[in-house]
Amino acid sequence: MLKETFLKALIAEDVGRGDLFSRISESKEIRAFIIAKSDGVFAGCEYIDVLAEMYDLALIWEVRDGESFKEGDKVLFVTGDSKDILSLERSILDIALHASSIATLTAQYVEAIKGTGVKLLDTRKTRPLLRAFEKYAVRCGGGINHRMGLDDCLMLKDTHLQTIDDLDLFMQEVRQKIPFTSKVEIECETLDMVKKAMKAGADIVMCDNMSLEETKEVLAYRDAHYPHILLEASGNVTLETIGAIAQTGVDAISSGSIIHQANWIDLSMKVES
């Protein structure tokens, strides 16, 4: 969804038929600011910048996307018509809160695997119609996007594999019908399935809910026979477990929790007196 279309829908949801305060208040130029009431990593600039253009608001950013802030920091100053700023207060805060909360948790996961060379990936476990927004927030936190949708990479999950009688034959047909630049990833739960997937020509193999020892066995087999194939670990990834998973030597670790388990940080808007 284009940013402006997304923002118009967001504002319409909150303002409805019109902000009642705007009916009885007089327009004046004011300056407001967003202050942090907790620590975090900021995200939301790209969207708030577009919103400011739509309403002719002047912004001064003290913190940009991907930068850390501390409790008490003023992250943004907003100048413009009082009716617009007050009507948009909740929309601006919701953008910053939602995106910054995801960026903050993502940054913690990235820090937990720092120095390993392993990439942190998100998943398609996003809120309906918020995929582009939430995956943008992941990038702000230092993570890397996995698939944006079903059209940019063919992933064969256990449910797909149940419908395929001959994986080798199926993969031959795949290579004739999907774009040349598209990769194929196959989800595997056992070493035997890994061997079949690699033999069939997978570009990426996902080690799904495997133990550390099982993952290491997959690494050894990959390195010995198919060193060009990328390995992704997924399943039960937490801040407590991700470091050990990264130490196995996989290329990437995917986690839906960096989005759906992100707790909102605390940001507030104040008007200067």
C-alpha positions as CSV (number, residue, x, y, z in Angstrom):
1,M,0.0,0.0,0.0
2,L,1.4,3.4,-1.0
3,K,2.3,5.6,2.0
4,E,-0.1,8.4,1.2
5,T,-3.0,5.9,0.7
6,F,-2.1,4.2,3.9
7,L,-2.0,7.6,5.8
8,K,-5.3,8.8,4.4
9,A,-7.0,5.6,5.6
10,L,-5.3,6.0,9.0
11,I,-6.5,9.6,9.4
12,A,-10.0,8.8,8.2
13,E,-10.3,6.1,10.8
14,D,-9.5,8.6,13.6
15,V,-11.0,11.8,12.4
16,G,-14.1,10.3,10.9
17,R,-16.6,13.1,9.9
18,G,-14.4,15.8,11.5
19,D,-12.6,16.6,14.7
20,L,-15.2,18.1,17.0
21,F,-12.6,20.3,18.7
22,S,-11.8,21.9,15.3
23,R,-15.4,23.1,15.1
24,I,-15.1,25.3,18.1
25,S,-11.4,26.3,18.2
26,E,-9.5,29.0,16.4
27,S,-6.6,28.3,14.2
28,K,-3.2,29.4,15.4
29,E,0.4,28.5,14.7
30,I,1.8,26.2,17.4
31,R,4.9,24.1,18.0
32,A,4.6,20.7,19.6
33,F,7.1,18.0,20.3
34,I,7.2,14.3,20.9
35,I,9.0,13.2,24.0
36,A,10.3,9.7,24.9
37,K,9.1,8.2,28.2
38,S,11.2,5.1,27.7
39,D,14.4,4.1,25.8
40,G,14.2,2.7,22.3
41,V,15.1,2.8,18.6
42,F,13.1,5.1,16.5
43,A,11.2,4.3,13.3
44,G,8.4,6.2,11.5
45,C,10.2,9.1,9.9
46,E,9.4,8.1,6.3
47,Y,5.7,8.0,7.1
48,I,5.5,11.1,9.3
49,D,7.5,13.1,6.7
50,V,4.8,12.3,4.1
51,L,2.0,13.2,6.6
52,A,3.7,16.5,7.2
53,E,3.8,17.3,3.5
54,M,0.1,16.5,3.2
55,Y,-0.8,19.0,6.0
56,D,2.0,21.6,5.4
57,L,3.6,20.9,8.8
58,A,7.2,21.8,9.5
59,L,9.3,19.1,11.2
60,I,12.6,19.2,13.0
61,W,13.9,15.7,13.7
62,E,16.2,15.2,16.6
63,V,16.3,11.4,16.0
64,R,16.0,9.7,12.7
65,D,15.0,6.1,11.7
66,G,17.3,3.5,13.2
67,E,18.8,5.9,15.8
68,S,18.5,5.2,19.5
69,F,16.9,7.5,22.0
70,K,16.7,7.7,25.8
71,E,13.9,8.5,28.2
72,G,13.4,12.3,28.3
73,D,14.7,12.9,24.8
74,K,12.6,15.1,22.5
75,V,12.7,13.2,19.2
76,L,10.6,15.5,17.0
77,F,9.4,19.1,16.9
78,V,6.2,19.9,14.8
79,T,5.2,23.4,13.8
80,G,1.9,24.2,12.0
81,D,-1.8,25.0,12.3
82,S,-3.1,24.1,15.7
83,K,-6.2,22.3,14.3
84,D,-4.1,20.1,12.1
85,I,-1.5,19.2,14.7
86,L,-4.1,18.4,17.4
87,S,-6.2,16.4,14.9
88,L,-3.2,14.4,13.8
89,E,-1.6,13.9,17.3
90,R,-2.8,10.4,17.8
91,S,-2.1,9.3,14.2
92,I,1.5,10.7,14.4
93,L,2.0,9.0,17.8
94,D,0.6,5.7,16.6
95,I,2.9,5.6,13.6
96,A,5.9,6.3,15.8
97,L,4.9,4.0,18.6
98,H,4.1,1.0,16.4
99,A,7.1,1.3,14.2
100,S,9.6,2.2,17.0
101,S,8.4,-0.7,19.1
102,I,9.2,-3.2,16.4
103,A,12.5,-1.4,15.6
104,T,13.4,-1.5,19.3
105,L,12.8,-5.3,19.7
106,T,14.5,-6.0,16.3
107,A,17.6,-4.1,17.4
108,Q,17.8,-6.3,20.6
109,Y,17.7,-9.5,18.5
110,V,20.3,-8.0,16.1
111,E,22.6,-7.2,19.1
112,A,22.2,-10.7,20.4
113,I,23.8,-12.1,17.3
114,K,26.3,-9.3,16.7
115,G,29.6,-10.5,15.4
116,T,28.3,-13.9,14.1
117,G,27.7,-12.8,10.5
118,V,24.2,-14.3,10.7
119,K,21.3,-12.2,9.3
120,L,18.1,-11.7,11.2
121,L,15.0,-12.0,9.0
122,D,11.4,-11.2,9.6
123,T,8.4,-13.3,8.4
124,R,5.0,-12.9,6.8
125,K,3.4,-13.0,10.3
126,T,2.3,-9.4,10.0
127,R,-0.9,-7.6,10.8
128,P,-3.4,-7.5,7.9
129,L,-2.6,-4.6,5.5
130,L,0.4,-3.5,7.6
131,R,3.0,-5.7,6.1
132,A,5.0,-2.9,4.3
133,F,4.8,-0.7,7.4
134,E,5.9,-3.4,9.8
135,K,8.7,-4.7,7.6
136,Y,9.9,-1.1,7.2
137,A,10.1,-0.9,11.0
138,V,12.2,-4.2,11.0
139,R,14.7,-2.6,8.6
140,C,15.0,0.4,10.9
141,G,15.9,-1.9,13.7
142,G,18.7,-3.5,11.7
143,G,16.8,-6.6,10.5
144,I,16.5,-7.8,6.9
145,N,13.2,-8.5,5.2
146,H,12.3,-12.1,4.2
147,R,9.5,-12.5,1.6
148,M,7.2,-9.5,1.1
149,G,4.6,-11.9,-0.3
150,L,4.0,-15.1,-2.2
151,D,5.2,-13.5,-5.5
152,D,8.9,-12.8,-4.7
153,C,10.2,-16.2,-3.6
154,L,8.7,-19.7,-3.8
155,M,8.7,-21.3,-0.4
156,L,7.6,-24.9,-0.2
157,K,6.3,-25.5,3.4
158,D,5.2,-28.8,4.9
159,T,1.6,-28.1,3.6
160,H,2.9,-27.6,0.1
161,L,5.1,-30.7,0.2
162,Q,2.1,-32.8,1.2
163,T,0.6,-32.1,-2.3
164,I,3.8,-32.9,-4.3
165,D,4.2,-36.5,-5.4
166,D,7.7,-36.2,-7.0
167,L,9.8,-33.3,-5.7
168,D,12.5,-33.7,-8.3
169,L,10.0,-33.6,-11.1
170,F,8.2,-30.7,-9.5
171,M,11.4,-28.6,-9.2
172,Q,12.1,-29.2,-12.9
173,E,8.8,-27.6,-13.7
174,V,9.3,-24.8,-11.2
175,R,12.5,-23.7,-13.0
176,Q,10.5,-23.4,-16.2
177,K,7.7,-21.4,-14.8
178,I,8.9,-19.0,-12.1
179,P,11.0,-15.9,-12.9
180,F,14.7,-16.6,-13.5
181,T,15.7,-14.3,-10.5
182,S,13.3,-15.9,-8.0
183,K,14.7,-18.3,-5.4
184,V,13.2,-21.5,-4.1
185,E,13.2,-22.2,-0.4
186,I,12.2,-25.6,1.0
187,E,11.2,-26.1,4.7
188,C,12.7,-29.2,6.3
189,E,12.2,-30.8,9.7
190,T,14.7,-33.7,9.4
191,L,18.1,-34.3,7.8
192,D,16.5,-36.8,5.4
193,M,14.2,-34.1,4.1
194,V,17.2,-31.7,3.9
195,K,19.0,-34.2,1.6
196,K,16.0,-34.5,-0.7
197,A,15.5,-30.7,-0.9
198,M,19.2,-30.1,-1.7
199,K,19.3,-32.8,-4.3
200,A,16.1,-31.4,-5.9
201,G,17.8,-28.0,-6.3
202,A,16.7,-25.7,-3.5
203,D,18.4,-22.4,-3.3
204,I,17.6,-22.0,0.4
205,V,16.8,-24.7,3.0
206,M,14.9,-23.8,6.2
207,C,15.8,-25.8,9.3
208,D,12.4,-25.7,10.9
209,N,12.2,-26.3,14.6
210,M,15.4,-28.3,14.6
211,S,17.5,-28.8,17.7
212,L,21.0,-27.3,17.8
213,E,22.6,-30.7,17.2
214,E,20.3,-31.4,14.2
215,T,21.1,-28.0,12.8
216,K,24.8,-28.7,13.1
217,E,24.3,-32.0,11.2
218,V,22.6,-30.1,8.4
219,L,25.5,-27.6,8.3
220,A,28.0,-30.4,8.0
221,Y,26.1,-32.0,5.2
222,R,25.6,-28.8,3.4
223,D,29.2,-27.8,3.6
224,A,30.3,-31.2,2.3
225,H,27.9,-31.6,-0.6
226,Y,26.1,-28.3,-1.5
227,P,28.1,-25.3,-0.2
228,H,26.2,-22.9,-2.4
229,I,22.9,-23.5,-0.7
230,L,21.8,-21.0,2.0
231,L,20.6,-22.3,5.4
232,E,17.9,-20.5,7.4
233,A,16.9,-21.5,10.9
234,S,13.4,-20.9,12.1
235,G,11.1,-21.8,15.0
236,N,11.1,-21.0,18.7
237,V,13.5,-18.2,18.2
238,T,13.7,-15.9,21.3
239,L,16.2,-13.4,22.7
240,E,17.4,-16.2,25.0
241,T,17.9,-18.8,22.2
242,I,19.0,-16.8,19.1
243,G,22.7,-16.5,20.2
244,A,23.1,-20.3,20.3
245,I,21.3,-20.8,17.0
246,A,23.6,-18.3,15.4
247,Q,26.6,-20.1,16.7
248,T,25.7,-23.2,14.6
249,G,26.8,-21.3,11.5
250,V,23.5,-20.9,9.6
251,D,23.3,-18.0,7.2
252,A,20.1,-16.5,8.6
253,I,17.6,-16.8,11.4
254,S,13.9,-15.8,10.8
255,S,11.6,-14.8,13.6
256,G,8.0,-13.6,13.6
257,S,8.3,-12.5,17.2
258,I,10.3,-9.3,16.3
259,I,7.0,-8.0,15.0
260,H,4.1,-9.7,16.8
261,Q,5.8,-9.8,20.2
262,A,7.0,-6.2,20.2
263,N,5.5,-4.3,23.2
264,W,4.8,-0.6,22.7
265,I,7.3,1.8,24.1
266,D,6.2,5.1,25.5
267,L,6.1,8.3,23.5
268,S,4.0,11.4,24.1
269,M,3.2,14.7,22.4
270,K,3.2,18.0,24.2
271,V,2.4,21.6,23.0
272,E,4.9,24.3,23.8
273,S,3.5,27.0,26.0
